[in-house]
Amino acid sequence: MAGMELRELRAFVVVAEEGGMSAAARRLHLSQPALSQTVGMLERRLGVKLLVRGSAGVRPTEAGMTLLAEARAVLARHDRALRTMAAYASGDGGVLRVGIPLEVPSDLLGPPLEQLAVAHPGTRVQARHLSTAAQLAALQAGELDVGLLRERPPGQEFDAMLVSRERLGVLLAADRAAELRGPDGIRLEELTGLEWVGFPRSGSPAWFGELTAILRSHGLDLGPAAPEGQELIAEVKLAAVSTGRGFALAPPQWPQPLPPAVAWSPLAGHPLVRRTWVVWPATSRRRDLADFIAGFPDPDGAR
């Protein structure tokens, strides 16, 4: 009994339903001799006669009728299990957990979300706003399926694809911006003496290091670092800039309306470029995740 195979049970059920070997063989896309051998092997394995063969075809014996009911139940459970596991593999009916930084281009997530909705309507997206470091920790812990990070993780644990390249400008008090702005924007050197309203190093160590190195190379004194573990939300950043004593960096597509006291200006020569990678576990085989990632636009064509 323990040695029964699903293919043998399925062959027996089809023969019983069709009432003949020829019709069952056509339905199963098998040769009639191969089908007869499979059913015979099942009878020998069980030690009972399952089918009575006659000139009019075949019909189940009493033992065959009992097995027919059990086999149908086993095959139904098997097929249901396969459908359930396929849902997990494709993501249909599941949850795709996505990490998102506080500032993300407004047009970045639209195409991948639309593609996901069309290809996998059963997948629900659960988004969390997290720093790069927090997203990486969540990916390693299995708490996120995919993240949008400001730096590309080293090693082979994750796959990554560049999806955004933003030329950062500067947020200043409106009167100060009017004073410093030239025909090509504001030169970084002109911000000397102002305090940078930035993010803590722990949020994205590699991006923080790259950014501060460029600022210092242009003679800027960055002042005290932002408190560790504290991400600056837009309202706090704008309030700090509006005093006229500081500046903040921001892309052209700033997600919040600017108050009259604050103005955005490009930086002359575009010395600061913020990159965003979509990052996911290298071992993932989820089809919904693959379609979500494929939906991101080409960063060179977008920005």
Summary of the structure (lengths in Angstrom):
residues: 303
radius of gyration: 31.8
end to end distance: 64.9
largest distance: 102.6
contacts: 900
relative contact order: 0.15
helix: 44%
strand: 21%
